[in-house]
Amino acid sequence: MESALRRFKRKVQQADIIKEIKKHSFYMKPGERRRAKEALSRKRLRKKMRREQS
């Protein structure tokens, strides 16, 4: 039973089902969505730069 639950959780994570549900759980204005996307992009870029420095 435990292994089946672990497999199910892994499948759900790989399919990004949770992320999709959260994305559709509330309405974001187009401008808000764009700003959030840009902020995420900047965050990823900073993280990448930090990794390259060390």
C-alpha distance matrix in Angstrom:
0.0 3.8 5.5 5.2 6.4 8.8 10.0 10.6 12.5 14.4 15.5 16.7 18.6 20.1 21.3 22.9 21.8 21.9 25.3 26.6 25.7 27.5 30.4 31.0 30.4 34.1 37.3 39.0 42.6 43.3 45.2 42.4 39.9 42.4 43.0 39.3 38.9 41.9 40.7 37.4 39.5 41.7 38.8 37.4 40.9 41.5 38.2 39.3 42.7 41.5 39.4 42.4 44.7 42.8
3.8 0.0 3.8 5.4 5.1 6.2 8.6 9.8 10.6 12.3 14.3 15.4 16.6 18.4 20.1 21.3 20.6 20.4 23.6 25.3 24.6 25.9 28.9 29.9 29.3 32.8 36.1 37.4 41.1 41.8 43.4 40.5 38.1 40.4 40.8 37.0 36.7 39.5 38.1 34.8 36.9 38.9 35.9 34.5 38.0 38.3 35.0 36.1 39.5 38.1 36.0 39.2 41.3 39.3
5.5 3.8 0.0 3.8 5.4 5.0 6.1 8.5 9.8 10.5 12.3 14.2 15.3 16.4 18.3 20.0 19.8 20.1 23.1 24.7 24.6 26.1 28.7 29.8 29.7 33.3 36.3 37.5 41.0 41.3 43.0 40.3 37.6 39.7 40.3 36.6 35.8 38.7 37.5 34.0 35.8 38.0 35.1 33.3 36.7 37.3 33.9 34.7 38.2 36.9 34.6 37.5 39.9 37.9
5.2 5.4 3.8 0.0 3.8 5.4 5.1 6.1 8.6 9.9 10.5 12.3 14.3 15.3 16.5 18.5 17.7 18.4 21.6 22.7 22.4 24.4 26.9 27.7 27.6 31.3 34.3 35.7 39.2 39.6 41.6 39.0 36.2 38.5 39.3 35.7 34.9 38.0 37.1 33.6 35.4 37.9 35.2 33.5 37.0 37.9 34.7 35.4 39.0 38.1 35.9 38.7 41.3 39.6
6.4 5.1 5.4 3.8 0.0 3.8 5.4 5.0 6.2 8.6 9.9 10.5 12.3 14.2 15.4 16.6 15.7 15.7 19.0 20.4 19.8 21.4 24.2 25.1 24.8 28.4 31.5 32.9 36.5 37.1 39.0 36.2 33.7 36.1 36.7 33.0 32.5 35.6 34.5 31.1 33.2 35.6 32.8 31.4 34.9 35.6 32.5 33.6 37.2 36.1 34.2 37.3 39.6 38.0
8.8 6.2 5.0 5.4 3.8 0.0 3.8 5.4 5.1 6.2 8.6 9.9 10.6 12.3 14.3 15.5 15.4 15.4 18.2 20.1 20.1 21.3 23.9 25.3 25.2 28.7 31.6 32.6 36.1 36.5 38.1 35.4 32.7 34.8 35.3 31.6 30.9 33.8 32.6 29.1 31.0 33.2 30.3 28.7 32.2 32.8 29.6 30.5 34.0 32.9 30.8 33.9 36.2 34.5
10.0 8.6 6.1 5.1 5.4 3.8 0.0 3.8 5.5 5.1 6.2 8.6 9.9 10.5 12.3 14.3 14.4 15.3 18.0 19.3 19.7 21.5 23.7 24.9 25.3 28.9 31.5 32.6 35.9 36.0 37.9 35.4 32.5 34.4 35.3 31.7 30.7 33.6 32.8 29.3 30.8 33.4 30.8 28.8 32.2 33.3 30.1 30.6 34.3 33.6 31.3 34.1 36.7 35.2
10.6 9.8 8.5 6.1 5.0 5.4 3.8 0.0 3.8 5.4 5.1 6.2 8.7 9.9 10.7 12.4 11.6 12.6 15.7 16.7 16.6 18.7 21.0 21.8 22.1 25.8 28.5 29.8 33.3 33.5 35.6 33.1 30.3 32.5 33.5 29.9 29.1 32.3 31.6 28.2 30.0 32.7 30.2 28.6 32.1 33.2 30.3 31.1 34.8 34.2 32.3 35.1 37.8 36.5
12.5 10.6 9.8 8.6 6.2 5.1 5.5 3.8 0.0 3.8 5.5 5.1 6.2 8.6 10.0 10.7 10.3 10.3 13.2 15.0 15.0 16.4 18.9 20.2 20.3 23.8 26.6 27.7 31.1 31.5 33.3 30.6 27.9 30.1 30.7 27.1 26.5 29.5 28.5 25.2 27.2 29.6 27.0 25.5 29.1 30.0 27.1 28.1 31.7 31.0 29.2 32.2 34.7 33.5
14.4 12.3 10.5 9.9 8.6 6.2 5.1 5.4 3.8 0.0 3.8 5.4 5.1 6.1 8.6 9.9 10.8 11.5 13.6 15.4 16.3 17.6 19.5 21.3 21.9 25.2 27.7 28.3 31.6 31.5 33.2 30.7 27.8 29.6 30.4 26.8 25.7 28.5 27.8 24.2 25.7 28.3 25.7 23.8 27.2 28.3 25.3 25.9 29.6 29.0 26.9 29.7 32.4 31.2
15.5 14.3 12.3 10.5 9.9 8.6 6.2 5.1 5.5 3.8 0.0 3.8 5.4 5.1 6.2 8.7 9.0 10.9 13.0 13.9 15.0 17.1 18.6 19.9 21.0 24.3 26.6 27.5 30.6 30.4 32.4 30.3 27.1 29.0 30.2 26.8 25.5 28.5 28.2 24.7 26.1 29.0 26.8 24.8 28.2 29.7 26.9 27.3 31.1 30.9 28.9 31.4 34.4 33.5
16.7 15.4 14.2 12.3 10.5 9.9 8.6 6.2 5.1 5.4 3.8 0.0 3.8 5.5 5.2 6.3 5.7 7.2 9.8 10.7 11.4 13.4 15.2 16.4 17.3 20.7 23.1 24.1 27.4 27.5 29.5 27.2 24.2 26.4 27.5 24.1 23.1 26.4 25.9 22.6 24.4 27.3 25.1 23.5 27.1 28.5 26.0 26.8 30.5 30.3 28.7 31.4 34.2 33.5
18.6 16.6 15.3 14.3 12.3 10.6 9.9 8.7 6.2 5.1 5.4 3.8 0.0 3.8 5.4 5.1 6.7 7.1 8.6 10.6 11.9 13.0 14.6 16.6 17.5 20.6 22.9 23.3 26.5 26.4 28.1 25.6 22.7 24.6 25.4 21.8 20.8 23.8 23.1 19.6 21.4 24.1 21.7 20.1 23.6 24.9 22.3 23.1 26.8 26.5 24.9 27.7 30.4 29.7
20.1 18.4 16.4 15.3 14.2 12.3 10.5 9.9 8.6 6.1 5.1 5.5 3.8 0.0 3.8 5.5 7.9 9.7 10.3 11.6 13.8 15.2 16.0 18.0 19.6 22.5 24.3 24.6 27.5 26.9 28.6 26.6 23.3 24.8 26.0 22.7 21.0 23.9 23.7 20.1 21.2 24.2 22.2 20.0 23.2 25.0 22.4 22.6 26.4 26.5 24.6 27.0 30.0 29.5
21.3 20.1 18.3 16.5 15.4 14.3 12.3 10.7 10.0 8.6 6.2 5.2 5.4 3.8 0.0 3.8 5.4 8.4 9.0 9.1 11.4 13.5 14.0 15.4 17.3 20.3 22.0 22.5 25.4 24.8 27.0 25.1 21.8 23.5 25.1 21.9 20.3 23.5 23.7 20.3 21.5 24.8 23.2 21.2 24.5 26.5 24.2 24.5 28.2 28.7 27.1 29.4 32.4 32.2
22.9 21.3 20.0 18.5 16.6 15.5 14.3 12.4 10.7 9.9 8.7 6.3 5.1 5.5 3.8 0.0 3.8 5.6 5.3 6.2 8.8 10.1 10.6 12.6 14.4 17.1 18.9 19.2 22.2 21.9 23.8 21.7 18.5 20.4 21.7 18.4 17.1 20.4 20.4 17.0 18.7 21.8 20.1 18.6 22.0 23.8 21.8 22.5 26.1 26.5 25.3 27.8 30.6 30.5
21.8 20.6 19.8 17.7 15.7 15.4 14.4 11.6 10.3 10.8 9.0 5.7 6.7 7.9 5.4 3.8 0.0 3.8 5.5 5.1 6.2 8.7 9.9 10.8 12.2 15.5 17.6 18.7 21.9 22.0 24.3 22.1 19.1 21.6 23.0 19.7 18.9 22.5 22.4 19.4 21.4 24.5 22.8 21.6 25.2 26.9 25.0 25.9 29.5 29.7 28.8 31.3 34.1 33.9
21.9 20.4 20.1 18.4 15.7 15.4 15.3 12.6 10.3 11.5 10.9 7.2 7.1 9.7 8.4 5.6 3.8 0.0 3.8 5.4 5.1 6.2 8.6 10.1 10.5 13.7 16.3 17.4 20.9 21.4 23.4 20.7 18.1 20.8 21.7 18.2 18.0 21.5 20.8 18.0 20.5 23.2 21.2 20.6 24.2 25.5 23.6 25.1 28.5 28.4 27.7 30.6 33.0 32.8
25.3 23.6 23.1 21.6 19.0 18.2 18.0 15.7 13.2 13.6 13.0 9.8 8.6 10.3 9.0 5.3 5.5 3.8 0.0 3.8 5.5 5.2 6.1 8.8 10.0 12.4 14.4 14.8 18.1 18.3 20.0 17.5 14.7 17.2 18.1 14.6 14.2 17.7 17.2 14.4 16.9 19.7 18.0 17.4 21.0 22.4 20.8 22.3 25.6 25.8 25.4 28.1 30.5 30.6
26.6 25.3 24.7 22.7 20.4 20.1 19.3 16.7 15.0 15.4 13.9 10.7 10.6 11.6 9.1 6.2 5.1 5.4 3.8 0.0 3.8 5.5 5.0 6.4 8.7 11.3 12.9 13.7 16.8 17.0 19.3 17.2 14.2 16.9 18.5 15.4 14.8 18.6 18.7 16.2 18.4 21.5 20.4 19.7 23.1 24.9 23.6 24.8 28.1 28.7 28.3 30.7 33.3 33.7
25.7 24.6 24.6 22.4 19.8 20.1 19.7 16.6 15.0 16.3 15.0 11.4 11.9 13.8 11.4 8.8 6.2 5.1 5.5 3.8 0.0 3.8 5.4 5.3 6.0 9.4 11.9 13.6 17.1 18.0 20.4 18.0 15.6 18.7 20.0 17.0 17.1 20.9 20.6 18.5 21.1 23.9 22.5 22.3 25.8 27.3 26.0 27.5 30.7 31.0 30.8 33.4 35.8 36.0
27.5 25.9 26.1 24.4 21.4 21.3 21.5 18.7 16.4 17.6 17.1 13.4 13.0 15.2 13.5 10.1 8.7 6.2 5.2 5.5 3.8 0.0 3.8 5.5 5.1 7.7 10.4 11.5 15.2 16.4 18.3 15.4 13.4 16.7 17.4 14.1 14.9 18.5 17.8 15.9 18.9 21.3 19.8 20.1 23.6 24.7 23.7 25.6 28.6 28.7 28.8 31.6 33.7 33.9
30.4 28.9 28.7 26.9 24.2 23.9 23.7 21.0 18.9 19.5 18.6 15.2 14.6 16.0 14.0 10.6 9.9 8.6 6.1 5.0 5.4 3.8 0.0 3.8 5.7 7.0 8.4 8.9 12.3 13.0 15.1 12.7 10.2 13.4 14.7 11.8 12.2 15.9 15.9 14.2 16.8 19.6 18.7 19.0 22.2 23.7 23.0 24.7 27.6 28.1 28.4 30.9 33.1 33.7
31.0 29.9 29.8 27.7 25.1 25.3 24.9 21.8 20.2 21.3 19.9 16.4 16.6 18.0 15.4 12.6 10.8 10.1 8.8 6.4 5.3 5.5 3.8 0.0 3.8 5.5 7.0 9.0 12.2 13.4 16.1 14.1 11.9 15.4 17.0 14.6 15.1 18.8 19.1 17.8 20.2 23.0 22.4 22.7 25.8 27.4 26.8 28.4 31.3 31.9 32.2 34.6 36.8 37.5
30.4 29.3 29.7 27.6 24.8 25.2 25.3 22.1 20.3 21.9 21.0 17.3 17.5 19.6 17.3 14.4 12.2 10.5 10.0 8.7 6.0 5.1 5.7 3.8 0.0 3.8 7.1 9.7 13.2 15.3 17.5 15.0 13.6 17.3 18.3 15.7 17.0 20.5 20.2 19.1 22.0 24.4 23.3 24.1 27.3 28.5 27.8 29.8 32.6 32.9 33.3 36.0 38.0 38.4
34.1 32.8 33.3 31.3 28.4 28.7 28.9 25.8 23.8 25.2 24.3 20.7 20.6 22.5 20.3 17.1 15.5 13.7 12.4 11.3 9.4 7.7 7.0 5.5 3.8 0.0 3.8 6.6 10.0 12.6 14.6 12.1 11.5 15.3 16.1 14.0 15.8 19.1 18.8 18.4 21.4 23.4 22.8 24.0 26.9 28.0 27.9 29.9 32.4 32.8 33.7 36.2 38.0 38.8
37.3 36.1 36.3 34.3 31.5 31.6 31.5 28.5 26.6 27.7 26.6 23.1 22.9 24.3 22.0 18.9 17.6 16.3 14.4 12.9 11.9 10.4 8.4 7.0 7.1 3.8 0.0 3.8 6.6 9.3 11.6 9.8 9.4 13.0 14.2 13.0 14.7 17.8 18.0 18.1 20.7 22.8 22.8 24.0 26.6 27.9 28.2 30.1 32.4 33.2 34.2 36.4 38.2 39.4
39.0 37.4 37.5 35.7 32.9 32.6 32.6 29.8 27.7 28.3 27.5 24.1 23.3 24.6 22.5 19.2 18.7 17.4 14.8 13.7 13.6 11.5 8.9 9.0 9.7 6.6 3.8 0.0 3.8 6.3 8.1 6.0 5.9 9.5 10.5 9.7 11.6 14.3 14.8 15.3 17.7 19.6 19.9 21.4 23.6 25.0 25.6 27.5 29.5 30.5 31.7 33.8 35.5 36.9
42.6 41.1 41.0 39.2 36.5 36.1 35.9 33.3 31.1 31.6 30.6 27.4 26.5 27.5 25.4 22.2 21.9 20.9 18.1 16.8 17.1 15.2 12.3 12.2 13.2 10.0 6.6 3.8 0.0 3.8 5.5 5.1 6.2 8.7 10.0 10.6 12.3 14.3 15.3 16.5 18.4 20.0 21.0 22.6 24.4 25.8 27.0 28.6 30.3 31.6 33.1 34.8 36.5 38.2
43.3 41.8 41.3 39.6 37.1 36.5 36.0 33.5 31.5 31.5 30.4 27.5 26.4 26.9 24.8 21.9 22.0 21.4 18.3 17.0 18.0 16.4 13.0 13.4 15.3 12.6 9.3 6.3 3.8 0.0 3.8 5.5 5.1 6.2 8.7 9.9 10.5 12.3 14.2 15.3 16.5 18.4 19.9 21.1 22.6 24.5 25.8 27.0 28.7 30.3 31.7 33.1 34.9 36.9
45.2 43.4 43.0 41.6 39.0 38.1 37.9 35.6 33.3 33.2 32.4 29.5 28.1 28.6 27.0 23.8 24.3 23.4 20.0 19.3 20.4 18.3 15.1 16.1 17.5 14.6 11.6 8.1 5.5 3.8 0.0 3.8 5.4 5.1 6.2 8.6 9.8 10.6 12.3 14.2 15.3 16.5 18.3 20.0 21.1 22.6 24.4 25.7 27.0 28.6 30.4 31.7 33.2 35.3
42.4 40.5 40.3 39.0 36.2 35.4 35.4 33.1 30.6 30.7 30.3 27.2 25.6 26.6 25.1 21.7 22.1 20.7 17.5 17.2 18.0 15.4 12.7 14.1 15.0 12.1 9.8 6.0 5.1 5.5 3.8 0.0 3.8 5.4 5.1 6.1 8.5 9.9 10.5 12.2 14.1 15.3 16.4 18.4 19.9 21.1 22.5 24.3 25.7 26.9 28.7 30.4 31.8 33.6
39.9 38.1 37.6 36.2 33.7 32.7 32.5 30.3 27.9 27.8 27.1 24.2 22.7 23.3 21.8 18.5 19.1 18.1 14.7 14.2 15.6 13.4 10.2 11.9 13.6 11.5 9.4 5.9 6.2 5.1 5.4 3.8 0.0 3.8 5.5 5.1 6.1 8.6 9.9 10.6 12.3 14.3 15.3 16.5 18.4 20.1 21.1 22.5 24.4 25.8 27.2 28.8 30.6 32.3
42.4 40.4 39.7 38.5 36.1 34.8 34.4 32.5 30.1 29.6 29.0 26.4 24.6 24.8 23.5 20.4 21.6 20.8 17.2 16.9 18.7 16.7 13.4 15.4 17.3 15.3 13.0 9.5 8.7 6.2 5.1 5.4 3.8 0.0 3.8 5.5 5.1 6.2 8.6 9.9 10.5 12.3 14.2 15.4 16.5 18.4 20.0 21.0 22.5 24.4 25.9 27.1 28.8 30.9
43.0 40.8 40.3 39.3 36.7 35.3 35.3 33.5 30.7 30.4 30.2 27.5 25.4 26.0 25.1 21.7 23.0 21.7 18.1 18.5 20.0 17.4 14.7 17.0 18.3 16.1 14.2 10.5 10.0 8.7 6.2 5.1 5.5 3.8 0.0 3.8 5.4 5.1 6.1 8.6 9.7 10.5 12.2 14.2 15.2 16.5 18.3 19.9 21.0 22.5 24.4 25.8 27.1 29.2
39.3 37.0 36.6 35.7 33.0 31.6 31.7 29.9 27.1 26.8 26.8 24.1 21.8 22.7 21.9 18.4 19.7 18.2 14.6 15.4 17.0 14.1 11.8 14.6 15.7 14.0 13.0 9.7 10.6 9.9 8.6 6.1 5.1 5.5 3.8 0.0 3.8 5.5 5.1 6.2 8.6 9.9 10.5 12.3 14.2 15.4 16.5 18.3 20.0 21.1 22.7 24.5 26.0 27.7
38.9 36.7 35.8 34.9 32.5 30.9 30.7 29.1 26.5 25.7 25.5 23.1 20.8 21.0 20.3 17.1 18.9 18.0 14.2 14.8 17.1 14.9 12.2 15.1 17.0 15.8 14.7 11.6 12.3 10.5 9.8 8.5 6.1 5.1 5.4 3.8 0.0 3.8 5.5 5.1 6.2 8.7 9.9 10.6 12.4 14.4 15.4 16.5 18.4 20.1 21.3 22.7 24.7 26.5
41.9 39.5 38.7 38.0 35.6 33.8 33.6 32.3 29.5 28.5 28.5 26.4 23.8 23.9 23.5 20.4 22.5 21.5 17.7 18.6 20.9 18.5 15.9 18.8 20.5 19.1 17.8 14.3 14.3 12.3 10.6 9.9 8.6 6.2 5.1 5.5 3.8 0.0 3.8 5.4 4.9 6.2 8.6 9.9 10.5 12.4 14.2 15.2 16.5 18.4 20.0 21.1 22.7 24.9
40.7 38.1 37.5 37.1 34.5 32.6 32.8 31.6 28.5 27.8 28.2 25.9 23.1 23.7 23.7 20.4 22.4 20.8 17.2 18.7 20.6 17.8 15.9 19.1 20.2 18.8 18.0 14.8 15.3 14.2 12.3 10.5 9.9 8.6 6.1 5.1 5.5 3.8 0.0 3.8 5.4 5.1 6.2 8.7 9.8 10.6 12.3 14.2 15.3 16.5 18.5 20.1 21.3 23.2
37.4 34.8 34.0 33.6 31.1 29.1 29.3 28.2 25.2 24.2 24.7 22.6 19.6 20.1 20.3 17.0 19.4 18.0 14.4 16.2 18.5 15.9 14.2 17.8 19.1 18.4 18.1 15.3 16.5 15.3 14.2 12.2 10.6 9.9 8.6 6.2 5.1 5.4 3.8 0.0 3.8 5.4 5.0 6.2 8.6 9.9 10.5 12.3 14.3 15.3 16.6 18.5 20.2 21.7
39.5 36.9 35.8 35.4 33.2 31.0 30.8 30.0 27.2 25.7 26.1 24.4 21.4 21.2 21.5 18.7 21.4 20.5 16.9 18.4 21.1 18.9 16.8 20.2 22.0 21.4 20.7 17.7 18.4 16.5 15.3 14.1 12.3 10.5 9.7 8.6 6.2 4.9 5.4 3.8 0.0 3.8 5.4 5.2 6.2 8.7 9.9 10.5 12.3 14.3 15.5 16.6 18.6 20.6
41.7 38.9 38.0 37.9 35.6 33.2 33.4 32.7 29.6 28.3 29.0 27.3 24.1 24.2 24.8 21.8 24.5 23.2 19.7 21.5 23.9 21.3 19.6 23.0 24.4 23.4 22.8 19.6 20.0 18.4 16.5 15.3 14.3 12.3 10.5 9.9 8.7 6.2 5.1 5.4 3.8 0.0 3.8 5.5 5.0 6.2 8.6 9.8 10.5 12.3 14.3 15.4 16.6 18.9
38.8 35.9 35.1 35.2 32.8 30.3 30.8 30.2 27.0 25.7 26.8 25.1 21.7 22.2 23.2 20.1 22.8 21.2 18.0 20.4 22.5 19.8 18.7 22.4 23.3 22.8 22.8 19.9 21.0 19.9 18.3 16.4 15.3 14.2 12.2 10.5 9.9 8.6 6.2 5.0 5.4 3.8 0.0 3.8 5.4 5.2 6.2 8.6 10.0 10.6 12.5 14.4 15.6 17.2
37.4 34.5 33.3 33.5 31.4 28.7 28.8 28.6 25.5 23.8 24.8 23.5 20.1 20.0 21.2 18.6 21.6 20.6 17.4 19.7 22.3 20.1 19.0 22.7 24.1 24.0 24.0 21.4 22.6 21.1 20.0 18.4 16.5 15.4 14.2 12.3 10.6 9.9 8.7 6.2 5.2 5.5 3.8 0.0 3.8 5.5 5.1 6.1 8.6 9.9 10.6 12.4 14.5 15.9
40.9 38.0 36.7 37.0 34.9 32.2 32.2 32.1 29.1 27.2 28.2 27.1 23.6 23.2 24.5 22.0 25.2 24.2 21.0 23.1 25.8 23.6 22.2 25.8 27.3 26.9 26.6 23.6 24.4 22.6 21.1 19.9 18.4 16.5 15.2 14.2 12.4 10.5 9.8 8.6 6.2 5.0 5.4 3.8 0.0 3.8 5.4 5.0 6.2 8.6 9.9 10.6 12.5 14.7
41.5 38.3 37.3 37.9 35.6 32.8 33.3 33.2 30.0 28.3 29.7 28.5 24.9 25.0 26.5 23.8 26.9 25.5 22.4 24.9 27.3 24.7 23.7 27.4 28.5 28.0 27.9 25.0 25.8 24.5 22.6 21.1 20.1 18.4 16.5 15.4 14.4 12.4 10.6 9.9 8.7 6.2 5.2 5.5 3.8 0.0 3.8 5.4 5.1 6.1 8.7 10.0 10.7 12.8
38.2 35.0 33.9 34.7 32.5 29.6 30.1 30.3 27.1 25.3 26.9 26.0 22.3 22.4 24.2 21.8 25.0 23.6 20.8 23.6 26.0 23.7 23.0 26.8 27.8 27.9 28.2 25.6 27.0 25.8 24.4 22.5 21.1 20.0 18.3 16.5 15.4 14.2 12.3 10.5 9.9 8.6 6.2 5.1 5.4 3.8 0.0 3.8 5.5 5.1 6.3 8.8 10.1 11.2
39.3 36.1 34.7 35.4 33.6 30.5 30.6 31.1 28.1 25.9 27.3 26.8 23.1 22.6 24.5 22.5 25.9 25.1 22.3 24.8 27.5 25.6 24.7 28.4 29.8 29.9 30.1 27.5 28.6 27.0 25.7 24.3 22.5 21.0 19.9 18.3 16.5 15.2 14.2 12.3 10.5 9.8 8.6 6.1 5.0 5.4 3.8 0.0 3.8 5.4 5.2 6.3 8.8 10.4
42.7 39.5 38.2 39.0 37.2 34.0 34.3 34.8 31.7 29.6 31.1 30.5 26.8 26.4 28.2 26.1 29.5 28.5 25.6 28.1 30.7 28.6 27.6 31.3 32.6 32.4 32.4 29.5 30.3 28.7 27.0 25.7 24.4 22.5 21.0 20.0 18.4 16.5 15.3 14.3 12.3 10.5 10.0 8.6 6.2 5.1 5.5 3.8 0.0 3.8 5.4 5.1 6.3 9.0
41.5 38.1 36.9 38.1 36.1 32.9 33.6 34.2 31.0 29.0 30.9 30.3 26.5 26.5 28.7 26.5 29.7 28.4 25.8 28.7 31.0 28.7 28.1 31.9 32.9 32.8 33.2 30.5 31.6 30.3 28.6 26.9 25.8 24.4 22.5 21.1 20.1 18.4 16.5 15.3 14.3 12.3 10.6 9.9 8.6 6.1 5.1 5.4 3.8 0.0 3.8 5.5 5.3 6.7
39.4 36.0 34.6 35.9 34.2 30.8 31.3 32.3 29.2 26.9 28.9 28.7 24.9 24.6 27.1 25.3 28.8 27.7 25.4 28.3 30.8 28.8 28.4 32.2 33.3 33.7 34.2 31.7 33.1 31.7 30.4 28.7 27.2 25.9 24.4 22.7 21.3 20.0 18.5 16.6 15.5 14.3 12.5 10.6 9.9 8.7 6.3 5.2 5.4 3.8 0.0 3.8 5.5 5.6
42.4 39.2 37.5 38.7 37.3 33.9 34.1 35.1 32.2 29.7 31.4 31.4 27.7 27.0 29.4 27.8 31.3 30.6 28.1 30.7 33.4 31.6 30.9 34.6 36.0 36.2 36.4 33.8 34.8 33.1 31.7 30.4 28.8 27.1 25.8 24.5 22.7 21.1 20.1 18.5 16.6 15.4 14.4 12.4 10.6 10.0 8.8 6.3 5.1 5.5 3.8 0.0 3.8 5.6
44.7 41.3 39.9 41.3 39.6 36.2 36.7 37.8 34.7 32.4 34.4 34.2 30.4 30.0 32.4 30.6 34.1 33.0 30.5 33.3 35.8 33.7 33.1 36.8 38.0 38.0 38.2 35.5 36.5 34.9 33.2 31.8 30.6 28.8 27.1 26.0 24.7 22.7 21.3 20.2 18.6 16.6 15.6 14.5 12.5 10.7 10.1 8.8 6.3 5.3 5.5 3.8 0.0 3.8
42.8 39.3 37.9 39.6 38.0 34.5 35.2 36.5 33.5 31.2 33.5 33.5 29.7 29.5 32.2 30.5 33.9 32.8 30.6 33.7 36.0 33.9 33.7 37.5 38.4 38.8 39.4 36.9 38.2 36.9 35.3 33.6 32.3 30.9 29.2 27.7 26.5 24.9 23.2 21.7 20.6 18.9 17.2 15.9 14.7 12.8 11.2 10.4 9.0 6.7 5.6 5.6 3.8 0.0
